[in-house]
Amino acid sequence: MNTPTITLNSGHRIPQLGFGVFKVDPAETERIVSEALEMGYRHIDTAAIYGNEEGVGKAIAASGIPREELFITTKQWFTEQANDKSRAAIDASLQKLGLDYVDLYLIHWPAAANGLYVEAWRALEQFQEDGLSKSIGVSNFLVPHLQTLLAATDVVPAVNQIELHPAYQQTEITSFCRDKGIAIEAWGPLGQGKYPLLEETPVAAAAAAHGKSSAQVVLRWHVQLGNIVFPKSNRAERMAENLDIFDFELSADEMAAITALERNGRVSAHPDEVN
């Protein structure tokens, strides 16, 4: 399976489609990630707070896939942002994953009220220099957070991983990031099932026109916008379906109709509320 890649500002390439393990039961993670790897996924997105890094690591070890063919992301939780905790946090993640390095390490939330994300970023800069992570980035950062970060530090984040789906496209932060060379990763790319996205007329019409599912159409919309996506599923047939989005293309009119579904429809926490 030849998944398209995007070159990050760090010079490293990331598969544009990956597999996410948010809310995947730790007891089931090894089996589910093993299935994903067998299907052809090579990009896995996890986080310390998910509690399933160990399962991801076991699946990687059992896969026999050369390390350089995989792209593994994990994230630092906001309680580990202080200097005296950052190194222990990445070391713990690497130990659980059974890896010498990750391909991408993210600050999971800015937790701006704690005032530590700049300090945390300086630690991530050191981790990159030390080879513990090939690229470093942020998650759930808004424009003010990034402006503060860029003014105070040296390395521009490779990515910003944010909630993004047709009803909530975050145009201010996405435009800012693209202007700065920061790639956009869309979490919750299908709206987490919290609104009837897959039944929306433009989505359903495009699905019928291309002989694809509504979920495939939305993932294709993301890819054509240049977003990096990593949908999750516990079901093998859905995992395979999510991977099968590179043999069709949405027209300009279909893209515009789906983009017009924007309605400021956030379905998760606001970044300033997570501290």
C-alpha positions in Angstrom: 0.0 0.0 0.0 1.6 3.3 -1.1 0.2 5.9 1.1 1.2 9.5 0.0 3.6 11.3 2.3 4.1 14.9 3.3 7.6 16.4 3.9 7.7 18.1 7.2 9.7 21.3 7.9 12.2 19.0 9.7 12.9 17.3 6.4 11.3 14.0 7.4 8.4 12.5 5.6 5.1 11.5 7.2 2.5 9.2 5.7 -0.6 11.3 5.2 -2.9 8.6 6.4 -2.2 6.7 9.7 -3.9 4.8 12.4 -4.9 6.3 15.7 -5.3 4.5 19.0 -7.2 7.1 21.0 -9.6 5.3 23.4 -8.4 1.9 22.2 -8.5 -0.5 25.1 -4.9 -1.2 26.3 -5.7 -4.9 26.5 -6.8 -4.9 22.8 -4.2 -2.5 21.5 -1.5 -5.1 20.5 -4.1 -7.1 18.5 -5.7 -4.1 16.8 -2.4 -2.4 15.9 -1.0 -5.7 14.6 -4.1 -5.9 12.3 -3.5 -2.3 11.1 0.2 -3.0 10.3 -0.8 -6.2 8.4 -3.2 -4.2 6.3 -0.5 -1.7 5.3 -0.7 1.1 7.9 2.8 2.4 8.6 1.9 5.5 10.6 0.7 5.0 14.2 -0.5 7.8 16.5 -0.6 7.2 20.3 0.0 9.3 23.5 1.2 8.7 27.0 -2.2 9.5 28.4 -3.9 6.9 26.2 -2.3 4.2 28.4 -1.7 1.9 25.4 1.9 2.7 24.3 3.0 -0.7 25.5 0.5 -2.5 23.3 1.6 -0.4 20.3 5.2 -1.4 21.1 4.4 -5.1 21.3 2.6 -4.9 17.9 5.6 -3.1 16.4 8.0 -5.7 17.8 5.9 -8.6 16.5 5.4 -7.1 13.1 8.9 -7.7 11.8 8.6 -4.4 9.8 11.9 -2.6 9.6 11.9 0.4 12.0 12.7 2.9 9.2 9.5 1.9 7.4 7.3 3.0 10.4 6.3 6.5 11.5 5.4 6.5 15.3 4.0 9.5 17.1 3.5 9.9 20.8 2.7 12.8 23.1 3.7 14.4 26.3 0.9 15.0 28.8 0.6 18.5 30.3 1.5 17.4 33.8 4.9 16.5 32.5 5.8 19.9 31.0 8.2 21.1 33.7 11.9 20.7 33.0 12.4 18.1 35.8 9.7 15.9 34.3 10.0 16.2 30.5 13.0 13.8 30.0 11.5 11.1 32.3 8.2 11.4 30.3 9.8 10.7 26.9 12.0 8.0 28.4 9.0 6.2 29.8 7.2 6.5 26.4 10.2 5.1 24.6 10.5 2.2 27.1 6.8 1.3 26.7 7.1 1.5 22.9 10.3 -0.5 22.9 11.9 2.1 20.7 15.1 4.1 20.6 13.3 7.0 19.1 9.9 8.2 17.9 9.4 9.9 14.6 7.2 12.6 16.1 6.8 13.8 19.7 4.1 16.3 20.6 3.1 18.6 23.4 -0.4 17.2 23.9 -2.1 20.4 25.1 -0.7 23.9 25.7 -2.3 24.0 29.2 -1.6 27.7 29.0 -2.8 28.5 32.5 0.1 26.5 33.8 2.6 28.6 32.0 4.9 25.8 31.1 4.5 25.1 27.4 7.5 27.2 26.3 9.7 25.4 28.9 8.4 22.1 27.6 9.1 23.1 24.0 12.7 23.8 24.9 13.0 20.3 26.3 11.5 18.9 23.0 14.1 20.9 21.1 16.8 19.0 23.1 15.1 15.7 22.5 15.2 16.3 18.8 18.9 17.2 19.0 19.6 14.1 21.1 17.9 11.9 18.5 15.0 10.8 20.8 12.5 12.2 18.3 13.1 12.8 14.6 10.5 15.6 14.5 8.8 17.6 17.2 5.4 19.4 17.2 2.4 20.5 19.2 -1.2 19.5 19.6 -4.3 21.7 20.3 -2.3 24.9 20.0 -4.2 28.1 18.9 -2.6 31.1 17.3 -1.7 33.0 20.6 0.0 29.8 21.9 2.1 29.5 18.7 2.9 33.2 18.5 4.3 33.0 22.1 6.2 29.8 21.3 7.7 31.0 18.0 8.9 34.3 19.7 10.6 32.5 22.5 12.2 29.4 20.9 14.3 28.3 17.9 12.6 25.3 16.3 9.3 25.8 14.4 6.9 22.9 15.2 6.7 20.3 12.4 3.0 19.8 13.0 0.0 21.1 15.0 -2.5 18.3 15.7 -5.9 19.8 16.2 -9.6 18.9 16.1 -10.7 19.3 12.5 -13.6 18.0 10.5 -16.1 19.5 8.1 -18.3 21.2 10.7 -15.2 22.6 12.6 -12.4 23.6 10.3 -10.4 26.1 12.5 -9.5 28.3 9.6 -7.6 30.9 11.7 -5.1 28.4 13.1 -4.9 26.3 10.0 -4.0 29.4 7.9 -1.5 30.6 10.5 0.2 27.1 10.5 0.3 26.8 6.7 1.9 30.3 6.5 4.6 29.2 9.0 5.3 25.8 7.3 3.6 23.8 10.1 1.7 20.8 8.8 -1.9 20.2 10.0 -2.9 16.9 11.6 -6.6 16.5 12.0 -7.8 14.5 15.0 -11.4 13.5 15.1 -11.5 13.8 11.3 -14.9 12.2 11.1 -16.3 14.3 14.0 -16.0 11.4 16.5 -19.6 10.4 15.6 -20.9 13.3 17.6 -23.0 14.7 14.8 -24.5 13.1 11.6 -21.6 14.1 9.4 -21.8 11.0 7.3 -25.5 11.7 6.4 -24.9 15.3 5.3 -26.1 15.7 1.7 -22.8 16.8 0.1 -21.0 13.8 1.7 -23.7 11.3 0.8 -23.9 12.6 -2.7 -20.2 12.3 -3.3 -20.1 8.8 -1.8 -22.9 7.7 -4.2 -21.1 9.4 -7.2 -17.8 7.6 -6.5 -19.0 4.3 -5.2 -17.4 4.9 -1.8 -18.6 5.2 1.8 -19.3 8.5 3.4 -16.4 8.1 5.7 -14.1 7.5 2.8 -15.3 10.7 1.2 -14.6 12.8 4.3 -11.1 11.3 4.7 -10.5 12.0 1.0 -11.6 15.6 1.6 -9.0 15.9 4.3 -6.2 14.4 2.1 -7.0 16.7 -0.8 -6.8 19.7 1.6 -3.3 18.5 2.6 -4.3 17.4 6.1 -2.7 14.4 7.8 -5.3 12.0 9.2 -5.3 8.9 11.4 -8.8 7.6 11.9 -9.3 4.9 14.5 -11.4 1.8 14.4 -11.5 -1.5 16.3 -13.1 -3.3 13.3 -10.9 -4.8 10.6 -13.3 -4.0 7.8 -13.5 -0.4 8.7 -9.7 -0.2 9.1 -9.3 -1.5 5.6 -12.0 0.9 4.3 -10.3 3.9 5.8 -7.1 2.9 4.0 -8.8 2.6 0.6 -9.1 6.3 -0.3 -6.4 6.8 -2.9 -8.1 5.5 -6.0 -10.6 8.4 -6.5 -10.6 12.2 -6.3 -13.3 14.6 -5.3 -14.1 17.3 -7.8 -13.7 21.0 -6.9 -17.5 21.3 -6.5 -17.6 18.3 -4.2 -14.8 19.7 -2.1 -16.5 23.1 -1.9 -19.8 21.6 -0.9 -18.2 19.6 2.0 -16.2 22.7 3.1 -19.4 24.6 3.2 -20.6 22.4 6.1 -18.5 24.6 8.5 -20.6 25.8 11.4 -18.1 26.2 14.3 -19.1 22.7 15.5 -16.4 21.8 18.0 -17.2 18.4 19.6 -14.4 18.3 22.2 -12.7 20.5 24.8 -11.5 24.0 24.0 -7.7 24.1 24.4 -7.9 26.9 27.1 -10.1 24.6 29.2 -7.6 21.8 29.5 -5.1 22.5 32.3 
